[in-house]
Amino acid sequence: MYEELRKQILTLKLKPGVQLDEISLAAQFGLSRSPVRDALARLITEGLVTILPNRTTLVTPFEIEEFPNYISALDLIQRTVTRLAATARTEEDLQRIDKANAQYIQAVQDGDYQAMSECNKALHMQIAKAGHNPYFITYYERLLSEGQRLLHLHFDYMFSHLTDGERFSNADDFKTGRDHNNIIAAIIAGDADAAEAAAHEHTELFQKRFLSYMQQNFSTQIKLS
């Protein structure tokens, strides 16, 4: 049940702000209310579900006005964990990063948005873990989880504009899964400054792509809050 609800939230089948009723969910999945509560509790820890003061449970809304604040937080922590990874990574860390990147590339080549979102998060989490600071890791994971719905839209939009060279000169990098190459190369080289710069550029690219999506589609396709 947790996996199914999570998938529906991340792929926007369950829209931001939709109320989640324990009784209805229990009936839908043929379960008692106890496993429903457990599933919702896990989703709450990931920031995907929110409980209001009146105990109403709903899919966490995303106020588009908060996007700049989200990007600012993501940029800061992404630069930090990537910089740490360049200075603290071990050979085992590099192997895990390489494996996660290969899985992301495969998901891109398959055109599987859900897998791409999950593999992208897994790759960035391996980078964060290579920095060996559990406080940063915990906060970063929450940010990535909250942003996965946006990432789904971002992937959808990129795939629909892969041939538009005027809008995205780096579309081929996205199509082949090379979005992360500069980050990984800097980590392998142990170059903290280059790693941080590449992480910052990566965040800016995500911001540019998502805002382009919003300009093209927000008024007609989806309401985020």
Secondary structure, DSSP 8 states (H G I E B T S, - for coil): -HHHHHHHHHTTSS-TT-B--HHHHHHHHT--HHHHHHHHHHHHHTTSEEE-TT--EEE----GGGHHHHHHHHHHHHHHHHHHHHHH--HHHHHHHHHHHHHHHHHHHHT-HHHHHHHHHHHHHHHHHTTT-HHHHHHHHHHHHHHHHHHHHHHHHHHHTTT-TTT-TTHHHHHTTGGGHHHHHHHHHT-HHHHHHHHHHHHHHHHHHHHHHHHHHHHHH----
